[in-house]
Amino acid sequence: MVAAAESPSLAGLLYGVAAAEAPGATVRAVREDLAAFLREVEPRVFTAQETRQQELRRLLGWDDESLHRFIVSPLVVHSSTHVSMNAFAPMLTFPWFCKCIMSHAASGPGGQPAHLRTQITHNNLSDSRWKPHAWWRLDDRGAVTKTRLFSQASRWAHQILLCQPVPPVPPAGLAELDAAAVELAGHATNFAYYAMLYRMSLERACGLHDAGGTVEVPIDLMNVFSLRGAAWPRWRRACGELGLPLRAVTAGNELRPLTDGEADEMDPPDPLDPRQTIFCHNYLNMGQAYRLGVGVTVGAEKMSGYEPEMNRVLGGFFAVLGEQVRQPRFLGVQAIALDKLAPLDAEIAAGLERLGGRPSLPLYAAQYGGSLAAALDRALPEPADALATVVARA
């Protein structure tokens, strides 16, 4: 009788997707172009004096050292979550999963791995998975607090976060990590970037990132990068040929599809003006990272279902565009048992129930701080399906 194969550990499953391959000349050139582009559009994202500029660049991975590591990296792991002051499971663990994949690849030849994150900044105020209209956190006394940031009135529901102002968050009454993150995020030019900087700051404080190996390129900037200048006519035609409509920001801060005729009459978007941003189809928003030679893409349960279809569409698109790209391996994180790995105190759970909230990153950051990553690490030696539901595809 043949014994059943032993279930692999979660660490073994993650390490199994960590194969590295040095970037070719074409991929490296695109990465170098992106790095130069980020330098040019920095004023679009934040404004600060020189000392703070360096701190913000380091946080976003836009400093020279982080960008060089990204350019030469033999393994780039990609994730793309929505911006919000909240982050719920399983998505709040994405940077930790990326870091775990990177930790194995770091022992291989050819340079250090990197994490490219392209946060979605054109989600709207009615985003039910991330709930950006409110913010669940602990105050400076340890009590669960709900801060309403935007109205839930129907007339605002479809306005995108990229076009919202930085919220007036008072500095008093904030938990320690929140206070530091909010102060830094206050240099952002709009709410989408504010939430991006805030969450990045908390994640770094919780040890969820490789601090020198994560580069943040929000989706709106990735679209501007891809569609700028001479590339605009080629991308516009390819999208029209395949029926993948481009979207523009309206005067009411919403998105609407462009007809092929409207797109033909438009100039490339101004890189420094978020309201001129043109957004591609959601599949292309993910696929733009493929041009950068990403080796692994991390997604949640929805992407686990549509990733094969997305890759089929992307294969056709890049063929029409005349570019060769390598489709990355896929890791779908469908669920993770945070209540077992990093349980929240009973008082926090009761406060959330009272306020109609769900466990979110700010609460884990306030309770665990720099020990959060270590709490998640306890899942690594366990069978892959014991504390998480994941799918891996080559």
URUR-V397167 format. One record per residue. N is the residue number from 0. SS is DSSP state (a for helix, b for strand, c for the rest). PSI is psi in radians with two decimals (NA if undefined). NEAR is the number of other C-alpha atoms within 8 Angstrom. Layout:
BEGIN
N;SS;PSI;NEAR / N;SS;PSI;NEAR
END
This chain:
BEGIN
0;c;2.27;2 / 1;c;2.23;3 / 2;c;2.56;4 / 3;c;2.49;4 / 4;c;2.40;4 / 5;c;2.38;4 / 6;c;2.32;6 / 7;c;2.72;8 / 8;b;2.84;11 / 9;a;-0.69;13 / 10;a;-0.77;10 / 11;a;-0.68;8 / 12;a;-0.75;11 / 13;a;-0.71;11 / 14;a;-0.43;11 / 15;c;-0.32;7 / 16;c;0.15;12 / 17;c;0.35;13 / 18;c;2.34;8 / 19;c;2.64;9 / 20;c;2.15;6 / 21;c;2.42;9 / 22;c;2.45;11 / 23;c;3.08;6 / 24;a;-0.67;6 / 25;a;-0.82;7 / 26;a;-0.77;11 / 27;a;-0.66;12 / 28;a;-0.68;8 / 29;a;-0.71;10 / 30;a;-0.74;11 / 31;a;-0.68;9 / 32;a;-0.74;8 / 33;a;-0.75;9 / 34;a;-0.77;10 / 35;a;-0.67;8 / 36;a;-0.73;9 / 37;a;-0.63;9 / 38;a;-0.70;8 / 39;a;-0.61;7 / 40;a;0.15;10 / 41;a;-0.76;8 / 42;a;-0.35;8 / 43;a;-0.55;10 / 44;a;-0.74;10 / 45;b;2.75;10 / 46;c;2.31;9 / 47;c;2.84;8 / 48;c;2.91;6 / 49;a;-0.77;6 / 50;a;-0.81;7 / 51;a;-0.55;8 / 52;a;-0.78;10 / 53;a;-0.69;9 / 54;a;-0.73;8 / 55;a;-0.69;9 / 56;a;-0.76;10 / 57;a;-0.69;11 / 58;a;-0.75;11 / 59;a;-0.14;12 / 60;c;0.45;13 / 61;c;0.14;14 / 62;c;2.85;10 / 63;a;-0.74;6 / 64;a;-0.79;7 / 65;a;-0.71;14 / 66;a;-0.66;12 / 67;a;-0.75;8 / 68;a;-0.74;13 / 69;a;-0.76;14 / 70;a;-0.71;9 / 71;a;-0.03;10 / 72;c;2.32;14 / 73;c;-0.24;12 / 74;c;2.00;17 / 75;b;2.12;14 / 76;b;2.34;16 / 77;b;2.38;15 / 78;b;2.76;15 / 79;c;1.72;11 / 80;c;3.00;9 / 81;b;2.54;9 / 82;c;2.51;14 / 83;c;2.82;12 / 84;c;-0.16;10 / 85;c;2.76;13 / 86;c;2.09;11 / 87;c;2.83;11 / 88;c;2.58;11 / 89;c;-0.13;11 / 90;a;-0.51;10 / 91;a;-0.30;10 / 92;a;-0.03;9 / 93;a;-0.82;11 / 94;a;-0.57;11 / 95;a;-0.77;11 / 96;a;-0.76;9 / 97;a;-0.75;13 / 98;a;-0.69;12 / 99;a;-0.74;11 / 100;a;-0.76;13 / 101;a;-0.60;14 / 102;a;-0.57;8 / 103;a;-0.76;10 / 104;a;-0.44;14 / 105;c;-0.39;10 / 106;c;-0.07;6 / 107;c;3.12;8 / 108;c;2.86;5 / 109;c;0.11;7 / 110;c;3.03;10 / 111;c;2.61;10 / 112;c;2.92;15 / 113;b;2.76;14 / 114;b;2.07;15 / 115;b;2.10;12 / 116;b;2.28;13 / 117;c;1.39;13 / 118;c;2.47;14 / 119;b;2.04;12 / 120;c;-0.05;14 / 121;c;0.26;9 / 122;c;2.75;10 / 123;b;3.10;10 / 124;c;-0.27;15 / 125;c;0.21;10 / 126;c;1.85;9 / 127;c;-0.36;5 / 128;c;-0.41;4 / 129;c;-0.28;11 / 130;c;1.06;12 / 131;c;-0.15;14 / 132;c;-0.34;11 / 133;b;2.98;11 / 134;b;2.00;12 / 135;b;2.22;13 / 136;b;3.08;11 / 137;b;2.48;14 / 138;b;-3.05;11 / 139;c;-0.11;9 / 140;c;0.00;7 / 141;c;0.21;7 / 142;c;2.45;9 / 143;b;2.30;11 / 144;b;2.46;10 / 145;b;2.08;9 / 146;b;2.07;7 / 147;b;2.19;8 / 148;c;-0.57;9 / 149;c;2.73;8 / 150;c;2.58;7 / 151;c;0.21;9 / 152;c;2.51;6 / 153;a;-0.49;5 / 154;a;-0.28;5 / 155;a;-0.15;9 / 156;c;-0.67;10 / 157;c;0.15;9 / 158;c;2.38;13 / 159;b;2.66;14 / 160;a;-0.51;12 / 161;a;-0.40;11 / 162;a;0.26;12 / 163;c;2.59;10 / 164;c;2.83;7 / 165;c;2.24;10 / 166;c;2.59;6 / 167;c;1.40;4 / 168;c;2.00;5 / 169;c;2.48;5 / 170;c;-0.35;8 / 171;c;2.55;4 / 172;c;0.25;8 / 173;b;2.56;10 / 174;c;2.79;12 / 175;a;-0.88;8 / 176;a;-0.63;11 / 177;a;-0.73;12 / 178;a;-0.77;10 / 179;a;-0.72;8 / 180;a;-0.71;13 / 181;a;-0.69;11 / 182;a;-0.74;9 / 183;a;-0.73;10 / 184;a;-0.39;13 / 185;c;-0.21;8 / 186;c;-0.08;10 / 187;b;2.76;13 / 188;c;-0.21;12 / 189;c;3.07;12 / 190;a;-0.67;14 / 191;a;-0.81;13 / 192;a;-0.56;15 / 193;a;-0.88;14 / 194;a;-0.63;12 / 195;a;-0.85;12 / 196;a;-0.70;14 / 197;a;-0.89;14 / 198;a;-0.68;12 / 199;a;-0.73;10 / 200;a;-0.78;10 / 201;a;-0.74;14 / 202;a;-0.70;12 / 203;a;-0.75;10 / 204;a;-0.49;11 / 205;c;0.02;13 / 206;c;0.38;11 / 207;c;-0.23;13 / 208;c;2.69;11 / 209;c;1.87;8 / 210;c;-0.52;7 / 211;c;0.10;8 / 212;c;0.29;13 / 213;b;2.20;14 / 214;b;2.16;14 / 215;b;2.10;11 / 216;c;1.61;10 / 217;c;2.65;11 / 218;a;-0.66;12 / 219;a;-0.72;13 / 220;a;-0.61;9 / 221;a;-0.67;12 / 222;a;-0.77;14 / 223;a;-0.72;13 / 224;a;-0.79;10 / 225;a;-0.59;9 / 226;a;0.02;12 / 227;c;2.73;11 / 228;c;-2.34;6 / 229;c;-0.32;6 / 230;a;-0.41;9 / 231;a;-0.89;11 / 232;a;-0.67;8 / 233;a;-0.82;9 / 234;a;-0.71;10 / 235;a;-0.79;11 / 236;a;-0.73;8 / 237;a;-0.71;11 / 238;a;-0.74;12 / 239;a;-0.72;10 / 240;a;-0.63;7 / 241;c;0.08;7 / 242;c;0.66;6 / 243;c;1.52;9 / 244;c;2.47;12 / 245;c;2.72;14 / 246;b;2.50;12 / 247;b;2.78;12 / 248;b;2.25;13 / 249;c;3.00;8 / 250;c;-0.39;5 / 251;c;0.27;6 / 252;c;0.47;10 / 253;c;2.98;10 / 254;b;2.48;10 / 255;b;2.53;8 / 256;b;2.53;8 / 257;c;2.44;11 / 258;c;2.83;8 / 259;a;-0.66;8 / 260;a;-0.74;7 / 261;a;-0.74;8 / 262;a;-0.68;10 / 263;a;-0.53;8 / 264;a;-0.12;6 / 265;c;2.61;6 / 266;c;2.84;4 / 267;c;2.55;8 / 268;c;2.60;11 / 269;c;2.07;9 / 270;c;-0.44;13 / 271;c;-0.01;7 / 272;c;1.79;9 / 273;a;-0.53;11 / 274;a;-0.25;7 / 275;a;-0.01;10 / 276;c;2.34;14 / 277;b;2.28;13 / 278;b;2.38;10 / 279;c;3.00;12 / 280;c;2.62;10 / 281;a;-0.62;6 / 282;a;-0.71;10 / 283;a;-0.54;9 / 284;a;-0.68;13 / 285;a;-0.74;9 / 286;a;-0.35;9 / 287;a;-0.50;11 / 288;a;-0.41;10 / 289;a;-0.55;12 / 290;a;-0.31;11 / 291;a;0.17;10 / 292;c;0.64;12 / 293;c;2.45;14 / 294;c;-0.48;14 / 295;b;2.36;14 / 296;b;2.32;12 / 297;b;2.27;14 / 298;b;3.09;13 / 299;c;-2.76;12 / 300;a;-0.61;10 / 301;a;-0.80;7 / 302;a;-0.51;9 / 303;a;-0.53;13 / 304;a;-0.72;7 / 305;a;-0.03;8 / 306;a;-0.73;8 / 307;a;-0.75;7 / 308;a;-0.70;7 / 309;a;-0.78;9 / 310;a;-0.57;9 / 311;a;-0.80;8 / 312;a;-0.75;9 / 313;a;-0.63;11 / 314;a;-0.75;8 / 315;a;-0.67;8 / 316;a;-0.86;11 / 317;a;-0.46;11 / 318;a;-0.75;9 / 319;a;-0.68;8 / 320;a;-0.36;9 / 321;c;0.46;6 / 322;c;2.49;7 / 323;c;2.20;6 / 324;c;2.70;8 / 325;c;2.16;7 / 326;c;2.30;8 / 327;c;2.85;11 / 328;b;2.77;11 / 329;b;2.36;12 / 330;b;1.99;14 / 331;b;2.02;13 / 332;b;1.73;17 / 333;b;-0.47;12 / 334;b;2.71;11 / 335;b;2.43;10 / 336;c;1.28;8 / 337;a;-0.51;9 / 338;a;-0.35;7 / 339;a;-0.63;7 / 340;a;-0.70;10 / 341;c;1.20;10 / 342;c;2.47;7 / 343;c;2.62;10 / 344;c;2.65;6 / 345;a;-0.63;6 / 346;a;-0.65;6 / 347;a;-0.77;11 / 348;a;-0.72;10 / 349;a;-0.69;8 / 350;a;-0.68;11 / 351;a;-0.76;12 / 352;a;-0.68;9 / 353;a;-0.63;7 / 354;a;0.06;8 / 355;c;0.57;6 / 356;c;3.12;8 / 357;c;2.69;7 / 358;c;2.21;10 / 359;c;2.79;13 / 360;a;-0.79;11 / 361;a;-0.56;13 / 362;a;-0.74;13 / 363;a;-0.68;13 / 364;a;-0.74;15 / 365;a;-0.66;13 / 366;a;-0.71;7 / 367;a;-0.51;9 / 368;a;-2.32;11 / 369;a;-0.11;9 / 370;a;0.02;9 / 371;a;-0.77;14 / 372;a;-0.71;11 / 373;a;-0.62;7 / 374;a;-0.72;9 / 375;a;-0.57;12 / 376;a;-0.39;7 / 377;c;-0.28;9 / 378;c;-0.36;9 / 379;c;-0.78;11 / 380;c;-0.16;8 / 381;c;2.78;10 / 382;b;2.51;11 / 383;c;-0.53;15 / 384;c;0.18;8 / 385;c;-0.74;7 / 386;c;-0.01;11 / 387;b;2.68;11 / 388;b;1.90;11 / 389;b;2.69;11 / 390;b;2.36;10 / 391;b;2.29;10 / 392;b;2.38;6 / 393;c;NA;6
END
